[in-house]
């Protein structure tokens, strides 16, 4: 369960943090086993913890 709305990042926020384009973030989300995302209607949000986990997995 989500603790608070502050735990969620937008695609532009993730792209800025990772210094990549928004299209790259969308590709990460679309990959099987890729970056986990929450869809709320048409909105897409990423938990900070899911981003940290994804980046740790990619750095191995």
C-alpha positions in Angstrom: 0.0 0.0 0.0 1.2 3.5 -0.8 2.2 5.4 2.3 1.8 8.9 0.9 1.5 10.7 -2.4 5.0 12.1 -2.0 6.4 8.6 -2.6 5.3 8.9 -6.2 7.3 10.4 -9.1 6.1 11.4 -12.6 7.9 10.3 -15.7 9.5 13.7 -16.2 10.8 13.6 -12.6 12.3 10.2 -13.1 13.9 11.3 -16.5 15.4 14.3 -14.8 16.8 12.3 -11.9 18.3 9.7 -14.2 19.4 12.3 -16.8 17.6 10.5 -19.6 14.7 11.4 -21.9 11.1 10.7 -21.0 10.9 8.3 -23.9 13.7 6.2 -22.3 11.7 6.0 -19.0 8.6 4.9 -20.9 10.7 2.2 -22.6 11.9 1.0 -19.2 8.3 0.8 -18.0 7.3 -1.1 -21.1 10.0 -3.8 -20.8 9.1 -7.1 -19.2 10.6 -7.0 -15.8 11.5 -3.3 -16.2 10.6 -0.3 -14.1 7.4 -0.8 -12.2 4.8 1.9 -12.6 1.3 2.7 -11.3 -1.3 3.7 -13.7 -4.0 5.9 -12.3 -6.4 6.4 -15.3 -4.2 8.0 -17.9 -1.5 9.1 -15.3 1.6 7.1 -14.7 3.5 7.3 -11.5 6.6 5.5 -10.2 7.4 4.8 -6.5 10.7 6.1 -5.4 11.5 2.6 -3.9 10.7 1.0 -7.3 13.1 3.4 -9.1 15.9 2.7 -6.5 15.4 -1.1 -7.0 15.3 -0.8 -10.8 18.6 1.3 -10.8 20.3 -1.2 -8.4 19.3 -4.1 -10.7 20.7 -2.3 -13.8 24.0 -1.4 -12.1 24.8 -5.1 -11.6 
